[in-house]
Amino acid sequence: MKKLTYLFTALLFAGATFLTSCSKSSDTTTSPSLPAIHFIAGAGYISVDQSVEVNTAIKFGISATANSGSLKRFYVHRTISGKPAVTVLDSTFTSSITVYTKDISSTAQGAAGSELWEFTITDSNGGSSMVSLTITTTVPTTYGPVTGYSNTILGSWNNSSIGSSFASSNGNVYKLAEAKANYTLIDWLYYYGVTNLATIAAPDDPDAISVFSGTNGLSTWNHRNATKFKKVTTSFDWNIVQNDSLILLETQSGVTLTGVTNLAVNDVLSFITEPGKKGLLKVTAITTGDAGSITYDVKVQQ
């Protein structure tokens, strides 16, 4: 009986030893550390929930570090007022990097509401981390005044009687020699081309530079203003543009073109001049040909 007791005790001890060994073995495998990601704070950056006016320029700074392996992907999602999320940025890293910083610039939406911004980093081990914040957009109680120019006529490059250059700051039309002397004022030119047809273009537009050549040609100017344009696709009554509210809405994104070709009557362009003034242009008449002309109305921020 005593032998059986000793044998039973020995078996219990051996079993305990076996279980302890298994437990220790499983503890040696741990999950990889997740990558770290945080907002960069400081002047010019938004790093916490914040309220801004509609159409305000916004900028975020992101810093990420791999705690195990390397960083593999960074992406940004923007959800505006409960609408489906939009991917703002999606970058996959082909080389092994462990530290990543990125600035993301945008413009707050053009209506009152909220925007959820989510920034996610993943690593080579499949781990991911995210930071987010909410932008609340508010509508200002008053909008800025605008200046209007009606029935402005520009001649094409071969029109000897009507100037081709325009300054939105004063509404004046300039012939090419005058425009060269007043190059700081010129926001765009008009020409009718074989391929581009009726075209409004910034002084720095490559096609415009080739069209307006010669002694006073654009290539000889001391500086060519970099006005940007967008063809407006929404419909609205031109007469309702009494302040810059609609101008701000139509210039909040996509104003990237140096020129707009194949213009037709009733086309509307939004524009941002090099000094930063924003406005709208509506085509009201076109006389075709390289010696023809275009007639339009303009409303621009004061």
PyMOL commands that set and color helices and strands:
alter all, ss='L'
color gray80, all
select helices_A, chain A and resi 2-27+176-181+206-211+218-220+238-240+245-250
alter helices_A, ss='H'
color red, helices_A
select strands_A, chain A and resi 36-39+50-53+57-65+71-80+86-97+99-107+113-123+128-138+146-155+165-166+173-174+188-193+197-201+228-231+259-260+268-272+278-287+293-301
alter strands_A, ss='S'
color yellow, strands_A
deselect
rebuild
show_as cartoon
